[in-house]
Structures are given as structure tokens and as C-alpha cells.
């Protein structure tokens, strides 16, 4: 579902993060790995102290299951309580 940033629908579906926020966090994680790769810990036979993934609000707290599907329009309408009469329409 497409909604402009700053709206309640966007916050609910994207957990407040924009594409730019995700890309910046990914770039920081890449830099963390590059810096770590130059350390003596990374050069050992069994590397130690590998950088951990940076936390992302909502995504790490709520574990998404592979079987989770995107919300359909009917699901959204039911969740918000909007009633639409579709009788007689094709």
C-alpha cells in the first residue's frame, strides 16, 4: 500500500522508516564490516567480534514470518471498520 511519509497508514505499514533510512543504515553496516575486516580479530582463523546488525525500529522487535502476506484492501477496510457495499457492482 502506498501512502505518503508522515501519515498514519505509512507509519503502520513501514514502522516509521523511509527507504532512505534503511539505505543509510545498510551503508553504515557495510562500513562497520569494512573497518572490522582490517582488524586482527577478522584475520584470525576463526574471526571474532564480527559487527552486529544495527537495530531497526519495529523490524527487529516484531519477527516477521515468511508466510506473512501483504495486507489486502479488504483486510484494510475490515481493520479500519469501513463498510463498503459492493452489491450490484462488477
C-alpha positions in Angstrom: 0.0 0.0 0.0 1.4 3.4 -1.0 1.0 6.2 1.4 3.0 9.4 1.8 5.6 9.6 4.7 4.2 11.2 7.8 0.7 9.6 7.5 -0.7 7.1 9.9 -1.0 4.5 7.2 2.7 4.9 6.2 3.7 4.6 9.9 1.7 1.5 10.4 2.9 -0.3 7.2 6.5 0.9 7.3 7.0 1.2 11.0 8.2 4.8 10.6 11.2 4.1 8.4 11.6 5.6 4.9 13.7 4.0 2.2 16.4 6.5 2.8 16.6 5.4 6.5 17.0 1.8 5.5 19.7 2.6 2.9 21.6 4.8 5.3 21.6 2.0 8.0 22.7 -0.5 5.4 25.6 1.8 4.4 26.7 2.2 8.0 26.6 -1.6 8.4 28.8 -2.0 5.3 31.3 0.5 6.8 31.3 -1.4 10.1 32.2 -4.6 8.3 34.9 -2.9 6.2 36.5 -1.4 9.3 36.3 -4.7 11.1 37.9 -6.6 8.2 41.1 -4.6 8.8 41.4 -5.7 12.4 43.4 -8.6 13.8 40.2 -10.2 15.0 39.0 -10.6 11.4 42.3 -12.0 10.2 42.2 -15.0 12.6 41.4 -18.5 11.5 38.1 -18.2 13.4 37.1 -14.5 13.2 35.9 -12.8 16.4 33.9 -9.8 17.3 32.1 -9.6 14.0 30.0 -6.4 13.9 26.3 -7.0 14.7 23.4 -5.8 12.7 22.2 -2.3 13.6 18.7 -2.2 15.2 15.8 -1.0 13.1 12.7 0.1 15.0 9.8 -2.3 14.6 11.6 -4.7 12.3 13.7 -6.4 14.9 11.1 -6.3 17.7 8.4 -7.9 15.5 9.7 -11.1 13.9 8.1 -11.4 10.6 7.2 -14.9 9.4 7.8 -16.0 5.8 4.1 -16.8 5.5 3.0 -13.3 6.4 1.3 -11.7 3.4 0.8 -8.1 2.5 -2.5 -6.6 3.7 -5.2 -6.6 1.1 -7.7 -3.8 0.6 -10.5 -5.9 2.1 -8.3 -6.6 5.1 -7.5 -2.9 5.5 -11.2 -1.9 5.2 -12.2 -4.6 7.8 -9.4 -3.5 10.2 -10.5 0.2 10.0 -14.2 -0.6 10.2 -15.0 1.0 6.8 -18.1 -0.7 5.3 -18.3 -0.7 1.5 -21.4 -2.1 -0.2 -20.2 -3.9 -3.3 -23.5 -5.5 -4.3 -24.5 -4.9 -7.9 -21.0 -3.9 -9.0 -18.9 -6.0 -11.3 
